[in-house]
Amino acid sequence: FLFTISKINAEDIKRITVGDIDAKITIIAFESLTCSHCANFHKDVYPQLKKEFLDTGLAKIEFRHFPLDIAAFNASKVSQCKNDGDSSMLNSLYANQQKWVKGSTAEEANKNLQRFLESEGFNVDFEKCIKNKDIEDFVLNDRIDGVRKYKINATPTIIINDKKFEKSLNYKNLKKALEKLI
């Protein structure tokens, strides 16, 4: 018998991206899945951003991992695990943050995360995702790159065409900054 072990290399891991891959404007969002401000960005800013800039081909957004705690780290690993570049799990984790971000231990937080994903119909091998070394490196490298390249120290941090967005993160300010680039 021949056994093949499928191994994902870090360079084969697809970045979670929404919008036209060739868009003139690239937005990078450094986020932590347990960060309430990140969840607010997904609830209050992202829908309009998607409608006016991402769905129209004017911009694309790349979600980068910047986990602030072990629960966020594990959620990041799971969100990358299917390796399809799709943002639906990420969006669901932010929209329903209160349902899974709880527990006083990493194990408790993992159980809540696993239960939540199952209840939402996301089919992932949770243990395999959590233990995948390549995905772990991918997530950690996002965080390292964020600190090195952009001096990230809080989430969410938005980068537009390689420049840190320094204004208060609301749709009005973001839209103004993006319109200048069109």
N, C-alpha and C positions, 0 to 999 in steps of 0.2 A: 504493500500500500504506500502511496505517496501522500504526504500531508503537506499542504501549503498553508503557511501562516500569513494572513493578510496583515501587513504592517503599514501604517500611515506614516509617511515621513512629514516632518514639519513643513517642508516646502510644498507638499501635496495638499495641505489643509486649506480648504477654501475659506476665504474671508467672508463674513456675513455682510453682504452689500445690497443696497436697494437703489434702483435708478439705472439710467443708461451708463454702461461701463465706460463709454467714450465721452461722457459729459464734460463740458468745459470747466465746470466747478466741482471740486472734490471736497466733501465735508467729511472730516474724521471725528467720530464721537468716542471719546475715552469715557467708559462708564463702568460702574460696579453694580452688579445685579441686586445688591442689598441696599443700594443708596436711594433714599426717598426722593431726593432732588432729580435723580436719573429717571425714576418712575414718573415724576411730574413732567419731565421733559417729554416722555413718551405719550403722556396723557394730554398735555396742554399745547405742546409745540409741534411735535412730530406729525400729527394728522394733517395740519395745514401745510407744513413743509413738504410732506409727501404729495399732497394734492397739487400744490402750486409749482414745485420745483423738481421733485423726483419723478412723478408720473408724466411730466411734460418733457422730460429729457434735458432740462436745463442743468440739473445737478445729480450727483450720486452721493450716497452716504455710506461710509464704511464704519462698522461698529468694531471698536477695539476694546479689548478687555483690560480693565484696571481694577481687579478685585481688591476690596479693602478689608476683607476678612475671609475666613475659611469657607463660610457658606456661599459667599459670592464666587470664590475660586472654584468650588465644586459645581455651582450653577453654570459658570462660564464653560467649564469643561464639558458638561452635559449639552449645553447649547451648541457647541461646536461638533459634537460627537457624530451626528448624522453626516456631517461633512458635505452638505448640499448647498451651502451659502444662503439658505432660506432664513428669513428673519421671524417666521411665525412663532417659534418657541421663545425667542428673545422677547418679542412683543407680549406674549402671554405671561412670561415671568414678570415683566414690569407691570402689566395691567393688573395682575393678581398678587402683587408682592406680599400683601398682608396675609394671604392664605398659606404661604410657605416659609416666609422669613420669620421663623420662630424656633425656639429651642435653646436650652442653656448649654448644650454640648454640640460638637460637630456631628456626632452620630444622630442626635435628635433632629438637627437641622437637615441632615441628609434624608432621614426618614420622611420628614415633612415635604421636602423637595420631591422625593421619589413618589410619594402619595399624590401630590399635586399633579405631577406630570402624567401619571396614570389616569387620574380623574379627568384630565383634559384630552386624553386620547393620544398623547405623544408616546410612540413606541420606540423606546431606547433600552439598551442593556445597561442599566444604571451602573452596576458595579464595574463593568468593562470600561465604561466612559470615565468614571472617576479614577480608574487605575491606569488609563492610557497615558504613557509617558510622553509620547509625541504631542498629544493635545495639551498636556500639562506644560510642556516646554513652549508651545505656541502661545498659550495664555500668558505665561510668565514673561516671555519675550515681548509681548505687546506692552506689558507694564514697564519693563526695563526700557524699551524704546521710547515710551511716553515720557519717562523721567529724563532720559538722556537727550532726546531730540527736541522735546517741547517743554521741558521743565514742569511737567504735570505734577500737581500736588493735591488736587481735589477733583471730585467727579460731580456732575459731568463736566468735561472740558471739551470744547468744540474747536476744531482746527479747520480753517477754510483756506483751500489752496496753499497749504503749508504755513499759514499764519494763525496764531492763537487768537480766538475771538475773545476780546477782553470785556465787552459790555455785559450788562445784566442779561441773562439768557431767557428772553421771552420772544415770542414770534415776531413782534414789531421790530425789535432790534436786529434779529437774525435776518428778516426779510430785507431790511434796509442794507445790510452788509452784502447780501447776496445780489440784490438789484444793481449795486455798483459794479459787479463783476460780469454782468450779462452783456 
